Amino acid sequence: MRLFSCQQVTEEEASGRLGGWLKSTKASLEGHVKEIRENSKLIAADVASNVKDLEKASRKIQQTFSIGGNGVLAPGLEEAPRDATGPRTDRVRLDVTFQQGSLGLNLDLAQGGQILKITPGGQAEALGLRTEDRAVAIGGEPLPSVGDASFQEELKKKLSKLPRPVDMTFVRIEQVDQKEKDKEKDKSNKSEAKEKEPKESPELGALQASKILSKAVEIFSAKLRDADPERFSLSRCFLPCFALCNSAPSSLVQAQLDEALKDAKAARDEGASLAAELKLRKSWAVQETEELEALRSEAEELRAKLQEAGLRNGLQTEVQQLTSKCRELESRSREAEERAAQSEQVLAQEKSRCSEAVESLTAARSKEAELQSKLQTAQQALKDQEAAMAAEGDEKSRRLQASLAELQRTHEDVNLAKDKFDHEVQQLTSKCRELESRSREAEERAAQSEQVLAQEKSRCSEAVESLTAARSKEAELQSKLQTAQQALKDQEAAMAAEGDEKSRRLQASLAELQRTHEDVNLAKDKLDHEVQQLTSKCRELESRSREAEERAAQSEQVLAQEKSRCSEAVESLTAARSKEEKMEETRQLLERQLAETKASRSELREELRRAEEELEETDTLRRRVEELERPGEMSERLSKLQSLCGSQREQLRELELERDALREELQKAEVDLQVAVRQPSEAPVVYGKETLTGDAGDPEEASERHQLLEADDDTRRVAKLQARLGELEAKNAALQRSLSQRPIVYQFAPVDAGLDLPEEPDDEEAQTSPASTASTAYSAYSLMQGGCRLAMRRCWRLWTLCRKLKCISAAENQLRWFTRRLLEKPFLLWVFYLHVAMLWFIEIWRQALAKPLAMDPALTLESAVTKATKAIHAHGT
């Protein structure tokens, strides 16, 4: 059952992955088809809007280029009648605010955030948005241009990260109705009536014309720049579709993908044709922009000429030239409108084709909806199962261990059953042998009984023969008796006396014969009884032999059954072993998966820790930036810290100088002390008043006494210097602690340029100056500290990389398992700590018993101290 569940999990995983891949490929294909369909619409709309903007600019130029004297437009500048080839459009700005929940719209990111679809009843419908509206700003921040490579990423980030409610700005292109056209005509007529009035400054018309021309050129160039990335989006559509088609391994959606690819290829061809048309129109627009630039330059020259000379005739001629050029521009704009109408027809055809493609895609979606639902259910089940697997990993491992223990127990039971079965087989074989021996004995007894029966039969036959002989004798006797009776009857008369005696004899013989007859009958009955007993015994023996044969057959059947059971047990044992092997494989697989999940969890924890560290670093940086953004406080603190650093540096320099001087004095004192120790005096030191003897005036003794007094003074001075040195070292340590307790930003700050640095000494002085040695020592210390930090960082990175290795992660998992076992088993915990305590005790005992080294620093220091004390005592005495 567990193997079947593992196979089912793998099948569900495969189905989930296939479902995810189908969703991604379907979404990408739908996105590319939508790109192709909407690109054509946007291209046509942009081209038409560009042409209409050009017409509007030319019309404004015609209205402004009027001659101030008579109020009549120059020849050729009259407003040409508009063709009804297409309605006018205008851009409307919409500012909306989205609350919590779904936006209720689908944006085409590849086409500059244009709305493709609005869900009914959503926020977008309630706010009055329509399809083909374009997003231009989110949260008050304008979006980058469509041609920018980071447009889609920027739009996705802003849509995903901005909190609700969020403000968005859309632009809508609306058509101007006939009433608005009439209003504009009335306004234009009024403006013409006003323009017919005499004007005093014709230079203002030229200035306005130049400004409008510059604005029109800028607008048109911006429109052209916005229309540039449309052809690139068309060229990008085919390659992802082709790659997705090649990477599709599923055979269920192959027909749908083929249809979508056909539609994509057709749309690609149409996009290529549209791109070619766009290139032509772009070239025409570039030519028109160049002409507009030329007009602008001419207008600027005209303005300069008007400002310099103010000649009206030259203005009229130049205005006529400009009107002729404007007529040419109008003709070209009409041609552009005709081309735009043709392109709109082509786009209508493309729309019909795209609608057919959309219908085919909807059919494919309807076919694929069932698959998607099944795949979603399978994916959800897979996710639930994965969550359950992740949650029950330890339980499964425990169950596997329990199952392994059960398998081991069953294996032991099978072995015991096998031993019992072998013992029973041996017992049965022994019983069969006993039965065979008994059957042989029964056969021997039967043979003996047959022999006895044959003997009894022979005896019976002899008895029958004797009975027949007795009967024959009886017949003879009866005949003799009859003869005797006849003779007696014949001789009754003659032998009366002898008759009584003879009758008595005959009666006696008759009684004897009767007794013999009774004896013969008794013997016959006995023989019959013995024959019956023998027959019953034979029957019993036959039944016993039959029972023995039946038992032997039953034992043979039992033996065959036991053999079949043994074979079945062997087969079940092999099956159990195979199942055990499979369970071992599944256990190893699950252990690998568990190790991988643990490794992934450890990696995720490591990444989380890194992210937290990065967040902490960002927080610290933010705090530092906030502190740096406060210039007044920071400048005050900086000045205080700089002054403090300067004073501390000066104090450190002074202390270092004093320390170096004291060290030099200490070295000199030690040298003097060693010299004094090497040259001990013979005369004792006399304290108090000296007694003048006859030899007191010896100059040698006076000099020796003076040297001894100086040595004593030197020892006292050395003691004072040592005390002073200890105080200075304590002060130095306190200053170092105060410096290290400063913020990290100011611990290693460079020397401020505003501080008065001491003058640099000469080369010879620099070599012997303790301040220079202290600065070099400080720089070496800072370099050493920086190197140590770099080494620590590299070691930490190397450690993190090593921890990501499989062997290290496996070792960590084993150590974690060991620690868990220690925590779970109190006996193991006590044993572990006892062996640690024993190790410490053994190490301490070994160190206690070990002899000190000859070069032990403590012994050398102690010996030096003892020698110095002995020398001082000897010198004092």
Order of alpha helices (4+ residues) and beta strands (2+ residues): alpha-beta-beta-beta-alpha-beta-beta-alpha-beta-alpha-alpha-alpha-alpha-alpha-alpha-alpha-alpha-alpha-alpha-alpha-alpha-alpha-alpha-alpha
